[in-house]
Amino acid sequence: MNFVNATEKQFALRVFAPLAFFILGLLVGSSQAMASGEHHEDSIVELSDEAQSRATLSTAVAGPQKIVQQMTLYGRLLPEPTAVSHIRARYPGVVSRVNVHIGDEVKEGQVLATVHSNESLQEYQLRAPFAGMVTAKHAGPGEFVSNQKLFSVADFSRLWADLQVFPARMASVKKGQRVQIRAGDQSYNGTVRSLVPGDESSPYLRARVQVDNSDDRWVPGIFVEGRIIVAKVPVKVAVDNRALQELDGQPVVFVQTARNRFEARPVQLGAKGAAFTEIHAGIETDARYVVENSYLLKADLKKSAAGHAH
């Protein structure tokens, strides 16, 4: 009986041991593949030529970039203080004629009104001190005037973006930094010309940026934002920010592995800039990835996952 048991054991070892090692090898290989981030079918999207054309995907190649880091400040667009003039009567008298209305564009030296002086009994003229727009008018024919403000003329060809810099950001904002002024769809690239204190009740500095308004695109008084470049960080691998998507709480980038085949690669992010983000792991240099409309691939992947779940 003992002889039979020993023989059976030897037979079992000869037959089943190799099979056990084979199965163990499969399990170890599968575990290593998961640990090394090898690719799985549930992260793959395949599109026909027609579907890819409809999706209008654009691609780029991952590689070195300078990550431009920005800070956004807020403020208002104001006229140059010396470019606003308030015109008053030089001598008491009666207004005999008014030649302009609010909103009129005037040239330097243009006659705004004529006043009949009570002292000299002669007429004198009030003229625009420079070219600009009539922004206020407080005079009418037959009206007696003495020293009150009759007209305001402003030159809006140059404006100033007055941006608020609170204490936590003061160390990062310096004279000479590049700034993009934005309001709605409009933008203007300038520099910080000066940093001046606010008034006594304002706990911030004012970063002043001159804006060329010779084409009259900007309106004084509006609120604007200023995007200041505070650093440029060189990195080895970066992708366009538009390429970043999120799946199951993990940032991913869709890499094009074949003509119509795209794979969602989990990535480890580094420094983030205005246009590009550094990639520490997940994508190698020269990998071609999807930029525009990558969210369509994400939607397709989630749709496929939901279909498999049912």
C-alpha positions in Angstrom: 0.0 0.0 0.0 2.8 2.4 0.9 4.5 1.4 -2.5 1.4 2.4 -4.4 1.1 5.7 -2.6 4.7 6.6 -3.3 4.3 5.7 -7.0 1.1 7.8 -7.2 2.9 10.7 -5.7 5.8 10.5 -8.2 3.3 10.2 -11.1 1.4 13.3 -9.8 4.6 15.3 -9.6 5.7 14.3 -13.1 2.2 15.3 -14.6 0.9 18.2 -12.5 4.1 20.0 -11.5 4.8 21.4 -14.9 1.2 22.5 -15.3 1.3 24.3 -11.9 4.5 26.1 -12.9 2.8 27.1 -16.2 -0.2 28.5 -14.4 2.0 30.3 -11.9 4.0 31.8 -14.7 0.8 33.2 -16.3 -0.3 34.7 -13.0 3.1 36.3 -12.4 3.2 37.6 -16.0 -0.2 39.1 -15.7 0.7 40.8 -12.4 3.9 42.2 -13.9 2.0 43.5 -16.9 -0.4 45.3 -14.7 2.4 46.8 -12.6 4.4 47.9 -15.6 1.4 49.7 -17.1 1.0 47.5 -20.2 -2.0 48.2 -22.3 -5.4 46.7 -22.0 -8.2 46.5 -24.5 -10.5 48.5 -22.2 -8.3 51.6 -22.8 -8.3 51.3 -26.6 -10.5 53.3 -29.0 -10.6 52.3 -32.6 -12.2 54.6 -35.2 -13.0 54.1 -38.8 -11.6 56.6 -41.3 -15.0 58.2 -41.6 -15.5 58.5 -37.8 -12.1 60.0 -37.4 -12.8 62.5 -40.1 -16.0 63.5 -38.4 -14.3 63.8 -35.0 -11.7 66.3 -36.5 -9.0 65.2 -34.1 -5.7 67.0 -34.2 -2.5 65.5 -32.9 0.9 66.7 -31.6 4.2 65.1 -30.5 5.2 65.0 -26.9 8.6 66.6 -26.2 10.6 69.3 -24.5 8.8 72.6 -23.7 9.1 75.7 -21.7 6.2 75.7 -19.2 5.0 79.3 -19.0 3.5 79.9 -15.6 1.0 82.8 -15.2 -0.7 84.8 -12.5 -4.0 86.5 -13.1 -4.7 90.0 -11.7 -7.8 92.1 -12.0 -8.4 95.8 -12.4 -9.9 98.5 -14.6 -9.0 100.3 -17.7 -8.5 104.1 -17.1 -7.5 107.1 -19.2 -4.2 108.8 -18.9 -4.8 111.5 -16.2 -3.0 114.2 -18.2 -5.1 113.4 -21.3 -8.4 114.6 -19.7 -8.9 118.4 -19.8 -11.7 120.4 -18.2 -12.4 123.7 -20.0 -13.7 126.7 -18.1 -14.7 130.3 -19.1 -11.7 132.7 -18.9 -13.9 135.7 -18.1 -17.5 136.0 -16.9 -20.0 136.5 -19.7 -22.8 135.0 -21.7 -22.5 132.0 -24.0 -23.3 133.1 -27.5 -22.7 129.9 -29.4 -21.9 126.2 -28.7 -20.4 124.2 -31.6 -20.1 120.6 -30.1 -22.1 117.9 -28.5 -21.1 115.1 -26.0 -19.4 112.3 -28.0 -18.0 114.5 -30.7 -14.5 114.0 -31.8 -12.5 117.2 -31.9 -9.2 118.3 -33.2 -6.6 120.3 -31.3 -7.6 124.0 -31.4 -11.1 123.4 -32.6 -13.6 126.0 -31.3 -16.0 124.5 -28.7 -18.0 127.6 -27.9 -18.0 131.4 -28.0 -18.5 133.6 -24.9 -19.4 137.3 -24.9 -17.3 138.9 -22.1 -19.1 141.2 -19.6 -15.8 143.0 -19.0 -14.4 143.7 -22.4 -17.8 143.5 -24.2 -16.0 141.4 -26.8 -16.3 137.7 -27.7 -13.7 135.1 -27.0 -13.5 131.5 -28.0 -13.0 128.3 -26.0 -10.9 125.8 -27.9 -9.9 122.1 -27.5 -6.5 121.8 -25.9 -5.7 118.6 -27.8 -7.5 116.1 -30.1 -10.0 113.9 -28.3 -13.6 113.3 -27.5 -16.1 115.7 -25.8 -17.1 113.7 -22.7 -19.0 116.4 -20.8 -20.9 119.6 -21.7 -22.3 122.2 -19.3 -22.9 125.2 -21.5 -25.8 126.4 -23.6 -26.5 129.6 -25.7 -27.6 132.5 -23.6 -26.3 131.0 -20.3 -24.3 133.2 -18.0 -20.9 131.6 -17.1 -18.1 132.6 -14.8 -15.6 130.0 -13.6 -17.6 126.8 -13.8 -16.5 123.7 -15.9 -18.1 124.0 -19.3 -16.6 121.1 -21.3 -14.4 118.0 -20.7 -12.3 116.7 -23.5 -10.4 113.3 -23.2 -7.8 111.6 -25.4 -8.4 107.9 -25.2 -5.7 106.9 -27.6 -3.6 105.7 -24.7 -5.2 103.9 -21.7 -3.8 102.3 -18.5 -4.8 99.0 -17.1 -4.7 99.5 -13.3 -4.3 96.0 -11.8 -4.6 95.2 -8.1 -1.7 93.2 -6.5 -2.5 92.0 -3.0 0.2 91.2 -0.4 0.4 87.4 -1.1 1.3 88.1 -4.7 3.5 91.2 -4.4 6.8 89.2 -4.4 5.9 87.7 -7.8 5.1 90.9 -9.6 7.9 93.0 -10.9 8.3 96.0 -13.2 9.0 94.9 -16.8 7.1 91.6 -16.7 5.1 90.7 -19.8 1.3 91.0 -19.3 -1.7 90.1 -21.5 -4.7 92.4 -20.8 -8.0 90.7 -21.6 -11.6 91.7 -21.6 -14.1 89.4 -23.4 -12.6 88.4 -26.7 -10.1 91.3 -26.8 -6.5 91.1 -25.7 -3.4 93.3 -25.7 0.2 92.3 -24.9 2.1 94.9 -22.8 4.5 95.2 -19.8 4.2 96.3 -16.2 5.4 99.9 -16.5 5.2 100.8 -12.8 4.1 99.5 -9.4 2.5 102.2 -7.2 0.8 102.0 -3.8 -3.0 102.2 -3.6 -4.7 104.8 -1.5 -4.7 104.6 2.3 -7.8 102.4 2.4 -6.5 100.0 -0.3 -4.3 97.2 1.0 -2.7 96.5 -2.4 -0.2 97.7 -5.0 -1.3 98.9 -8.4 0.5 97.3 -11.4 0.1 99.8 -14.3 0.2 98.6 -17.9 -0.1 101.0 -20.8 -2.6 100.0 -23.5 -2.4 101.4 -27.1 -6.0 102.4 -28.0 -5.3 104.2 -31.2 -7.8 102.0 -33.0 -10.5 102.7 -30.4 -11.0 99.1 -29.6 -11.0 99.6 -25.8 -13.4 101.5 -23.6 -12.2 103.3 -20.5 -13.8 102.3 -17.2 -14.3 98.6 -18.1 -13.0 95.8 -15.8 -10.1 93.8 -17.2 -7.8 90.9 -16.2 -4.1 90.8 -16.6 -2.2 87.6 -17.1 1.4 88.1 -16.0 4.1 85.7 -16.9 6.0 84.9 -13.7 8.2 82.0 -14.7 9.3 79.9 -17.7 10.3 76.3 -16.6 12.1 74.0 -19.2 10.9 70.4 -19.0 11.8 67.2 -20.9 8.3 66.0 -21.8 5.1 68.1 -22.0 1.7 67.9 -23.7 -0.8 70.5 -24.7 -3.3 71.2 -21.9 -6.2 70.5 -24.3 -5.0 66.8 -24.5 -5.6 66.2 -20.7 -8.7 64.2 -19.9 -9.8 62.3 -16.7 -10.9 58.7 -16.4 -11.8 57.2 -13.1 -10.2 60.1 -11.3 -6.9 59.6 -13.1 -5.5 62.1 -15.7 -5.0 60.4 -19.1 -3.8 61.3 -22.5 -4.9 59.6 -25.7 -1.8 58.3 -27.6 -2.2 57.4 -31.3 -0.6 53.9 -31.6 -1.8 53.3 -35.2 -3.6 55.2 -37.9 -7.1 54.6 -36.4 -6.1 53.3 -32.9 -5.9 55.4 -29.8 -5.0 54.4 -26.3 -5.8 56.2 -23.0 -2.5 56.4 -21.1 -2.5 57.3 -17.4 0.0 60.0 -16.8 1.8 61.6 -13.9 1.6 65.4 -14.1 4.3 67.9 -13.2 4.4 71.7 -13.6 1.3 73.2 -15.3 1.5 76.2 -17.5 -0.8 78.4 -19.5 -0.6 76.1 -22.6 1.4 73.0 -21.7 1.8 70.6 -18.7 4.9 68.6 -17.8 4.6 64.8 -17.9 6.7 62.9 -15.3 5.5 59.4 -16.4 3.1 57.7 -18.8 4.2 59.1 -22.1 7.6 59.0 -23.7 9.2 61.7 -25.9 8.1 61.6 -29.5 4.8 59.9 -28.7 2.0 61.2 -30.9 -1.1 62.2 -28.9 -4.5 63.7 -29.5 -5.0 67.4 -28.8 -8.2 68.9 -30.1 -11.5 67.0 -29.4 -9.8 64.3 -27.3 -12.9 64.4 -25.1 -14.7 62.6 -27.9 -12.4 59.6 -27.4 -13.1 59.7 -23.7 -16.8 59.7 -24.4 -16.4 56.7 -26.8 -14.4 54.8 -24.2 -16.9 55.4 -21.4 -19.7 54.4 -23.7 -18.0 51.1 -24.6 -17.3 50.4 -20.9 -21.0 51.0 -20.1 -22.0 48.6 -22.9 -19.8 45.9 -21.5 -21.2 46.4 -18.0 -24.7 45.5 -19.3 
